[in-house]
Amino acid sequence: MAKGENVSHTPAGKLLKPPEPSFTKPPHQTVLDQKLSVCSKLCFAIGGAPNQVAGSATAFFLQIYLLDVAQINPFQASMVLFIGKAWGAVSDPVVGFFITKSKWTRIGRLMPWMVGCTPFVVVSYFYLWFVPPFTNGRFIWYLGFYCLYQTLITCFHVPYSALTMFLSTDQKERDSATAYRMTMEVLGTLVGAAIQGQIVASAHTLKNCPQHNMSASHLGNGSGAEIVKRIVHSQDFLSHAKEMYMIAAGVIGGVFLICTVVMFLGVKERDDPYISKTEKQIPFHKGFILVMRHGPYLTLTAAFLFISVAIQLVQSNFVLFCTHAVDLRDHFQNIVLTILVSAVVSIPLWQWFLERFGKKKAAFCGITWIMPFTVMLVFIPNLVVAYVVAVSSGLSVAASLLLPWSMLPDVVDDFRLANPYCKGYEAIFYSFYVFFTKFAAGISLGVSTLCLEFAGYDTGACRQPAQVAYTLKLLIGAAPVAFIITGLLILLLYPISEDVRLRNKLCLEELRKQSSISSRTLEDLSNP
C-alpha cells in the first residue's frame, strides 16, 4: 500500500483522518465466519491426538522401560527423566520466541511449524525406544534422544496450543473446539496407552520371572546349570521386550503422521481481527514482562502446575506400583485403559458442567474427585477396588486436561482488553504455561525416581524390596493428594469468574463492531 492511501481529502481540501484505533478485519470475515463446522473442530482435535498418544506411552512406560529393559540404574533414569523434561521446558519459551517472529504464510503462521517438525518427531521417538548394542553409553543415548524428542515435540505442541486463538474470535466456539480437542486428546491418551500397554504387556508379566530374581545380585545363588538357565531366560526376555517396545514405537509414529496430515487438510488458520493497523508487534522481552505481570495468568499457571505434577506422579509410577507394590502386574494394562476410557466418556460431562456452573466450579468438583480414591487403592489393594479407582480417577484426569486449556483463552482475552495495542503475545502465554508445568513435572519425576534409588530398587529384578513398595505407595497416594490440595488453594484466588468472562466477551464484541465500522468507513472514503 502506497504511503498516504489511508488519508482522504474532503471537498474543502482538508485532510480527513480515519478514526482511531482502526482495526483490521480479514477480507469477507463476518460473524457467521466465526462459526466453526464440526469437520473443522474434528480435524483440529485430531491434530492434538498424536502428541497425547506419544505422551501417554512415555508417561506410563518410559520409566519402567529405562529400568527393566534398557537396564540403566535408577539414578541415571532419574537424570534422563529430569534433564529431558527440563530441556523440554526450556525449549517452550525459545520456540515461543521464534513463533512470535514468524511471518504469515499461505498456510498460516503456526501451521508450518507443526507440519515441518512432524517427520523429525517420529524419528526421534522411535530411537527413544531402541536399545543400542553398547552398554556403557546407554545413558548418553537415552538422554540425547529424549532431549531431542522434547525439543521437537515442543515445536509441534506450542503452535498447536496457540492455534486455538486463531480458529475463531467467538469464546463459545473456542470453548467448543477445546472440548473437541480435549476429547480427542484423552482418546489419544487412551490409544497410546492401549497400543503401548497391549503390545508390551507380555514383557512385564509374572510368567517371565523365574522363582528367583534375575538381576545380577541374584544370579550367584544356585548351581552352575541353574545360573546358565537363568541367564538364557533373562536374555530371551530382554530380546522379546526390546522387540515389543520397538513395534509399539513404530505404530505410534505412524499414528502421529496420519493425524498431522488430517489436521493440515482440515483446519484453516485465521488472522487476528483485533489487530490495529497502526500497532506494531511488541518485542518478546516486553511481551514476556507484560504476560508475567498479568495476575490471572500467574494464578492459573501456578494452580495447574501443582495439579499437573500430581497427575504426572500417578501416571509415571502407576505401572511400577501395579507391578511391585500391589501385585497387579497381570492387570495393569487393563486398569490403565479403564482410567482413560472413563476420561474419554466424561469429557462431554465436564464440558456441560462448565457451561452450566462455570469453569472454576468445574475445576474444583472434577479434580478433587481423584484424591480419596487413590488413597483407597493404597490401603485396599485388590483388583475390584483397582477398577473402581480407575473409573473415578478417569473423571479427574478428564477435568485436569480440559479445564486449563479451556480457561487459558479467557486469560488471553482478559489480557487483550487490558493491553489493547499488543500483538503477537499468544505464543508467550501458551509456551510459558507449558514451560512451568513441564519443568515442575521434570523435577517431580526425577525426585520420584531418586526415591526409588534410595529405597533400594533392583534394576531388572522381578521382585523388589519392601521399601520400594512403600515408596511407590507414597508416590501414588500421599504425594499427589498434597500437590492437588496446594493447587486448589491457589485456584481459589483465580479472579476470572463467569461474570468477568461475560463482561470480557461483550467488550470484545464491541471491538469487533468497531472494527467492522472502521473497515467500512475506510472503504467508503477510499472509494467515493
FISELUM-208644 format. One record per residue (C-alpha): x, y, z; residue number from 1; residue in one letter. Coordinates in pm, whole numbers. Layout:
FISELUM-208644
X:Y:Z:NUM:a;
...
This chain:
FISELUM-208644
0:0:0:1:m;
144:340:-103:2:a;
211:598:161:3:k;
-88:821:217:4:g;
-355:581:94:5:e;
-517:577:437:6:n;
-583:953:419:7:v;
-865:1104:206:8:s;
-936:1464:104:9:h;
-1268:1631:184:10:t;
-1431:1872:-64:11:p;
-1286:2157:139:12:a;
-941:2023:72:13:g;
-876:1930:433:14:k;
-726:1603:535:15:l;
-964:1358:694:16:l;
-801:1111:932:17:k;
-955:772:981:18:p;
-1098:701:1324:19:p;
-851:562:1577:20:e;
-790:298:1674:21:p;
-860:137:1340:22:s;
-879:-240:1346:23:f;
-815:-462:1050:24:t;
-1063:-727:956:25:k;
-972:-1019:735:26:p;
-1145:-999:398:27:p;
-1507:-1117:395:28:h;
-1483:-1223:762:29:q;
-1832:-1192:906:30:t;
-1979:-1305:1235:31:v;
-2101:-1618:1058:32:l;
-1743:-1690:954:33:d;
-1653:-1727:1321:34:q;
-1877:-2035:1348:35:k;
-1667:-2347:1313:36:l;
-1801:-2652:1137:37:s;
-1799:-2988:1309:38:v;
-1549:-3108:1050:39:c;
-1307:-2824:1131:40:s;
-1336:-2893:1503:41:k;
-1275:-3262:1450:42:l;
-970:-3203:1230:43:c;
-833:-2956:1484:44:f;
-890:-3208:1762:45:a;
-730:-3492:1567:46:i;
-418:-3276:1529:47:g;
-367:-3280:1905:48:g;
-412:-3656:1940:49:a;
-64:-3773:1832:50:p;
111:-3564:2096:51:n;
-103:-3733:2359:52:q;
-59:-4079:2203:53:v;
318:-4048:2233:54:a;
296:-3863:2565:55:g;
79:-4135:2715:56:s;
324:-4406:2616:57:a;
621:-4219:2764:58:t;
431:-4115:3078:59:a;
319:-4466:3167:60:f;
606:-4677:3034:61:f;
931:-4482:2985:62:l;
1037:-4512:3348:63:q;
989:-4889:3371:64:i;
1142:-4928:3022:65:y;
1460:-4749:3126:66:l;
1487:-4952:3446:67:l;
1388:-5302:3334:68:d;
1451:-5316:2957:69:v;
1730:-5066:2885:70:a;
1860:-5155:3235:71:q;
2021:-4829:3330:72:i;
2037:-4769:3704:73:n;
1770:-4561:3883:74:p;
1999:-4260:3926:75:f;
2069:-4247:3552:76:q;
1700:-4299:3477:77:a;
1611:-4009:3708:78:s;
1864:-3789:3526:79:m;
1719:-3884:3187:80:v;
1366:-3802:3301:81:l;
1455:-3480:3483:82:f;
1702:-3335:3231:83:i;
1477:-3433:2941:84:g;
1173:-3266:3095:85:k;
1377:-2961:3195:86:a;
1519:-2938:2844:87:w;
1168:-2957:2703:88:g;
1056:-2688:2945:89:a;
1335:-2453:2837:90:v;
1251:-2527:2474:91:s;
898:-2395:2516:92:d;
978:-2022:2561:93:p;
1253:-2049:2300:94:v;
1012:-2192:2046:95:v;
753:-1937:2156:96:g;
1006:-1661:2084:97:f;
1071:-1785:1731:98:f;
698:-1826:1668:99:i;
638:-1461:1759:100:t;
898:-1374:1492:101:k;
739:-1597:1230:102:s;
585:-1439:922:103:k;
237:-1513:794:104:w;
247:-1766:508:105:t;
-12:-1907:271:106:r;
-93:-2183:520:107:i;
-73:-1957:826:108:g;
186:-1860:1084:109:r;
163:-2166:1310:110:l;
86:-2448:1068:111:m;
435:-2458:905:112:p;
588:-2534:1245:113:w;
363:-2832:1307:114:m;
391:-2980:959:115:v;
766:-2926:931:116:g;
869:-3088:1259:117:c;
644:-3397:1240:118:t;
880:-3631:1044:119:p;
1167:-3550:1281:120:f;
946:-3609:1586:121:v;
863:-3957:1457:122:v;
1230:-4048:1401:123:v;
1344:-3923:1742:124:s;
1053:-4100:1913:125:y;
1142:-4433:1751:126:f;
1505:-4419:1861:127:y;
1397:-4329:2215:128:l;
1260:-4685:2238:129:w;
1557:-4854:2070:130:f;
1814:-5033:2287:131:v;
2162:-4973:2140:132:p;
2405:-5268:2121:133:p;
2656:-5100:2354:134:f;
2611:-5082:2732:135:t;
2840:-4811:2867:136:n;
2693:-4526:2663:137:g;
2323:-4602:2703:138:r;
2269:-4317:2948:139:f;
2400:-4066:2691:140:i;
2192:-4232:2417:141:w;
1863:-4202:2602:142:y;
1942:-3859:2740:143:l;
2026:-3729:2391:144:g;
1723:-3872:2217:145:f;
1485:-3775:2499:146:y;
1610:-3414:2485:147:c;
1583:-3416:2105:148:l;
1231:-3559:2123:149:y;
1129:-3297:2383:150:q;
1261:-3017:2162:151:t;
1082:-3140:1851:152:l;
753:-3215:2025:153:i;
767:-2861:2166:154:t;
794:-2728:1810:155:c;
466:-2909:1747:156:f;
277:-2852:2071:157:h;
334:-2479:2131:158:v;
198:-2363:1793:159:p;
-84:-2618:1815:160:y;
-189:-2485:2156:161:s;
-176:-2124:2035:162:a;
-381:-2220:1728:163:l;
-693:-2212:1949:164:t;
-685:-1832:1943:165:m;
-675:-1831:1561:166:f;
-970:-2060:1497:167:l;
-1238:-1810:1594:168:s;
-1288:-1493:1797:169:t;
-1608:-1633:1950:170:d;
-1547:-1759:2305:171:q;
-1820:-2021:2275:172:k;
-1672:-2156:1952:173:e;
-1325:-2169:2107:174:r;
-1462:-2349:2414:175:d;
-1640:-2595:2186:176:s;
-1323:-2653:1983:177:a;
-1130:-2700:2308:178:t;
-1383:-2961:2422:179:a;
-1341:-3145:2092:180:y;
-966:-3120:2132:181:r;
-966:-3249:2490:182:m;
-1196:-3536:2399:183:t;
-966:-3637:2116:184:m;
-654:-3586:2326:185:e;
-790:-3806:2604:186:v;
-884:-4054:2333:187:l;
-528:-4020:2206:188:g;
-401:-4088:2557:189:t;
-624:-4395:2559:190:l;
-495:-4509:2219:191:v;
-134:-4454:2326:192:g;
-177:-4650:2647:193:a;
-371:-4920:2461:194:a;
-112:-4959:2185:195:i;
185:-4948:2419:196:q;
19:-5144:2701:197:g;
-122:-5426:2494:198:q;
190:-5469:2282:199:i;
445:-5460:2565:200:v;
232:-5624:2837:201:a;
389:-5963:2766:202:s;
728:-5816:2857:203:a;
621:-5743:3216:204:h;
403:-6037:3317:205:t;
493:-6271:3602:206:l;
547:-6566:3364:207:k;
871:-6402:3253:208:n;
1003:-6423:3608:209:c;
1153:-6744:3747:210:p;
1119:-6830:4111:211:q;
1417:-6610:4191:212:h;
1512:-6265:4068:213:n;
1720:-6248:3753:214:m;
1920:-5942:3844:215:s;
2297:-5962:3873:216:a;
2279:-5959:4251:217:s;
2080:-6284:4249:218:h;
2250:-6483:3974:219:l;
2514:-6608:4212:220:g;
2263:-6813:4408:221:n;
2231:-7172:4283:222:g;
2419:-7430:4081:223:s;
2607:-7358:3761:224:g;
2331:-7510:3546:225:a;
2067:-7301:3719:226:e;
2271:-6985:3669:227:i;
2313:-7055:3297:228:v;
1940:-7127:3265:229:k;
1853:-6801:3435:230:r;
2091:-6606:3212:231:i;
1942:-6762:2897:232:v;
1591:-6690:3027:233:h;
1692:-6332:3104:234:s;
1837:-6277:2757:235:q;
1529:-6424:2588:236:d;
1308:-6197:2796:237:f;
1513:-5888:2711:238:l;
1514:-5966:2338:239:s;
1138:-6011:2342:240:h;
1087:-5690:2542:241:a;
1309:-5486:2310:242:k;
1121:-5612:2005:243:e;
781:-5534:2157:244:m;
880:-5178:2251:245:y;
1015:-5109:1900:246:m;
694:-5237:1738:247:i;
488:-5011:1964:248:a;
709:-4713:1876:249:a;
665:-4776:1504:250:g;
286:-4797:1532:251:v;
266:-4475:1736:252:i;
493:-4298:1486:253:g;
252:-4392:1206:254:g;
-43:-4256:1405:255:v;
147:-3927:1450:256:f;
196:-3884:1076:257:l;
-166:-3964:985:258:i;
-316:-3727:1243:259:c;
-92:-3438:1138:260:t;
-196:-3478:773:261:v;
-565:-3474:872:262:v;
-517:-3153:1072:263:m;
-329:-2984:788:264:f;
-604:-3065:537:265:l;
-900:-2975:761:266:g;
-800:-2667:965:267:v;
-786:-2306:844:268:k;
-577:-2067:1049:269:e;
-734:-1720:1071:270:r;
-551:-1395:1127:271:d;
-633:-1186:1435:272:d;
-923:-946:1354:273:p;
-848:-725:1655:274:y;
-508:-612:1530:275:i;
-483:-238:1497:276:s;
-349:-110:1168:277:k;
-112:125:1347:278:t;
16:-114:1614:279:e;
349:-293:1588:280:k;
437:-635:1718:281:q;
576:-597:2070:282:i;
931:-721:2139:283:p;
948:-1061:2300:284:f;
1104:-943:2627:285:h;
843:-669:2669:286:k;
566:-916:2592:287:g;
713:-1158:2845:288:f;
718:-889:3115:289:i;
356:-791:3041:290:l;
241:-1153:3050:291:v;
427:-1228:3375:292:m;
262:-925:3536:293:r;
-86:-1042:3443:294:h;
-234:-1172:3767:295:g;
-494:-1416:3629:296:p;
-228:-1588:3419:297:y;
8:-1634:3713:298:l;
-270:-1771:3933:299:t;
-397:-2015:3672:300:l;
-47:-2136:3584:301:t;
56:-2186:3947:302:a;
-263:-2376:4031:303:a;
-245:-2619:3742:304:f;
131:-2654:3783:305:l;
72:-2835:4114:306:f;
-226:-3027:3979:307:i;
-39:-3146:3669:308:s;
254:-3258:3886:309:v;
11:-3473:4086:310:a;
-133:-3632:3773:311:i;
218:-3685:3633:312:q;
329:-3861:3951:313:l;
37:-4101:3928:314:v;
94:-4165:3556:315:q;
468:-4226:3572:316:s;
461:-4452:3879:317:n;
135:-4640:3820:318:f;
281:-4930:3620:319:v;
563:-4972:3873:320:l;
304:-4952:4153:321:f;
90:-5227:3999:322:c;
397:-5440:3927:323:t;
592:-5415:4250:324:h;
362:-5278:4524:325:a;
19:-5443:4489:326:v;
83:-5750:4270:327:d;
-142:-5641:3984:328:l;
122:-5678:3711:329:r;
-106:-5904:3503:330:d;
-384:-5642:3502:331:h;
-210:-5304:3481:332:f;
-270:-5251:3109:333:q;
-647:-5307:3151:334:n;
-662:-5081:3458:335:i;
-486:-4804:3263:336:v;
-734:-4847:2977:337:l;
-1024:-4823:3225:338:t;
-889:-4492:3357:339:i;
-863:-4349:3008:340:l;
-1199:-4480:2885:341:v;
-1359:-4315:3187:342:s;
-1175:-3991:3100:343:a;
-1293:-4000:2737:344:v;
-1655:-4060:2834:345:v;
-1653:-3787:3099:346:s;
-1515:-3504:2880:347:i;
-1865:-3413:2749:348:p;
-1990:-3424:3110:349:l;
-1734:-3166:3221:350:w;
-1798:-2952:2914:351:q;
-2168:-2942:3006:352:w;
-2079:-2876:3371:353:f;
-1851:-2581:3297:354:l;
-2111:-2425:3067:355:e;
-2383:-2473:3329:356:r;
-2196:-2388:3651:357:f;
-1875:-2217:3540:358:g;
-1517:-2326:3479:359:k;
-1385:-2258:3829:360:k;
-1650:-2475:3994:361:k;
-1589:-2746:3735:362:a;
-1219:-2745:3824:363:a;
-1285:-2790:4194:364:f;
-1550:-3057:4150:365:c;
-1357:-3252:3890:366:g;
-1007:-3254:4033:367:i;
-1094:-3323:4399:368:t;
-1263:-3644:4286:369:w;
-933:-3833:4247:370:i;
-797:-3781:4598:371:m;
-999:-4025:4813:372:p;
-984:-4298:4551:373:f;
-605:-4302:4506:374:t;
-569:-4328:4883:375:v;
-824:-4610:4881:376:m;
-615:-4811:4631:377:l;
-307:-4775:4853:378:v;
-486:-4912:5160:379:f;
-717:-5164:4986:380:i;
-502:-5308:4706:381:p;
-729:-5561:4538:382:n;
-850:-5594:4180:383:l;
-1211:-5483:4234:384:v;
-1104:-5168:4419:385:v;
-846:-5101:4147:386:a;
-1116:-5088:3878:387:y;
-1342:-4867:4093:388:v;
-1048:-4632:4146:389:v;
-973:-4641:3773:390:a;
-1325:-4526:3681:391:v;
-1330:-4245:3938:392:s;
-976:-4134:3855:393:s;
-1071:-4100:3490:394:g;
-1319:-3828:3584:395:l;
-1042:-3620:3742:396:s;
-797:-3685:3462:397:v;
-1053:-3551:3214:398:a;
-1113:-3238:3423:399:a;
-739:-3174:3466:400:s;
-691:-3194:3089:401:l;
-995:-2993:2981:402:l;
-1007:-2708:3232:403:l;
-665:-2537:3195:404:p;
-686:-2528:2815:405:w;
-1044:-2401:2836:406:s;
-953:-2130:3089:407:m;
-631:-2011:2922:408:l;
-809:-1842:2625:409:p;
-1018:-1648:2880:410:d;
-695:-1522:3036:411:v;
-565:-1420:2691:412:v;
-889:-1229:2625:413:d;
-860:-1055:2962:414:d;
-502:-958:2878:415:f;
-614:-830:2538:416:r;
-860:-592:2697:417:l;
-601:-471:2947:418:a;
-343:-422:2667:419:n;
-545:-341:2353:420:p;
-245:-240:2140:421:y;
-35:-552:2194:422:c;
20:-801:1916:423:k;
177:-1146:1889:424:g;
154:-1242:2256:425:y;
-44:-1568:2223:426:e;
259:-1794:2189:427:a;
410:-1637:2502:428:i;
106:-1736:2708:429:f;
98:-2092:2584:430:y;
473:-2158:2571:431:s;
543:-2037:2925:432:f;
241:-2222:3064:433:y;
384:-2543:2918:434:v;
734:-2440:3036:435:f;
633:-2411:3400:436:f;
427:-2731:3405:437:t;
696:-2932:3222:438:k;
974:-2807:3446:439:f;
780:-2891:3761:440:a;
688:-3233:3621:441:a;
1054:-3297:3536:442:g;
1161:-3219:3891:443:i;
889:-3442:4036:444:s;
979:-3732:3804:445:l;
1349:-3702:3879:446:g;
1290:-3687:4252:447:v;
1044:-3979:4247:448:s;
1292:-4199:4059:449:t;
1569:-4098:4300:450:l;
1339:-4203:4584:451:c;
1328:-4550:4429:452:l;
1709:-4550:4417:453:e;
1730:-4464:4786:454:f;
1467:-4730:4864:455:a;
1690:-4994:4705:456:g;
1530:-5051:4364:457:y;
1698:-5352:4198:458:d;
1724:-5290:3823:459:t;
1593:-5581:3617:460:g;
1459:-5772:3918:461:a;
1109:-5916:3914:462:c;
1063:-5866:4288:463:r;
1165:-5556:4477:464:q;
1238:-5491:4847:465:p;
956:-5387:5081:466:a;
1095:-5033:5099:467:q;
1037:-4993:4725:468:v;
672:-5095:4761:469:a;
627:-4847:5047:470:y;
788:-4568:4843:471:t;
561:-4639:4546:472:l;
255:-4620:4773:473:k;
367:-4275:4889:474:l;
425:-4163:4531:475:l;
78:-4281:4426:476:i;
-117:-4174:4734:477:g;
16:-3908:4972:478:a;
229:-3701:4732:479:a;
-40:-3642:4463:480:p;
-300:-3553:4727:481:v;
-67:-3289:4876:482:a;
2:-3135:4536:483:f;
-368:-3129:4441:484:i;
-470:-2957:4765:485:i;
-199:-2693:4710:486:t;
-314:-2630:4353:487:g;
-680:-2595:4450:488:l;
-595:-2348:4728:489:l;
-414:-2132:4470:490:i;
-706:-2166:4229:491:l;
-931:-2001:4489:492:l;
-752:-1675:4401:493:l;
-831:-1702:4026:494:y;
-1019:-1376:3950:495:p;
-1195:-1451:3618:496:i;
-1543:-1553:3728:497:s;
-1830:-1617:3489:498:e;
-1941:-1254:3531:499:d;
-1596:-1126:3439:500:v;
-1581:-1364:3144:501:r;
-1918:-1237:3017:502:l;
-1804:-878:3054:503:r;
-1488:-950:2857:504:n;
-1692:-1121:2588:505:k;
-1916:-816:2549:506:l;
-1615:-584:2531:507:c;
-1452:-795:2262:508:l;
-1776:-798:2064:509:e;
-1775:-420:2084:510:e;
-1422:-418:1946:511:l;
-1541:-636:1662:512:r;
-1820:-392:1582:513:k;
-1575:-100:1586:514:q;
-1351:-298:1354:515:s;
-1637:-354:1111:516:s;
-1740:12:1120:517:i;
-1383:133:1075:518:s;
-1326:-102:782:519:s;
-1644:8:606:520:r;
-1562:376:670:521:t;
-1217:340:520:522:l;
-1358:156:217:523:e;
-1619:430:163:524:d;
-1357:704:193:525:l;
-1119:531:-47:526:s;
-1398:464:-299:527:n;
-1601:789:-326:528:p;
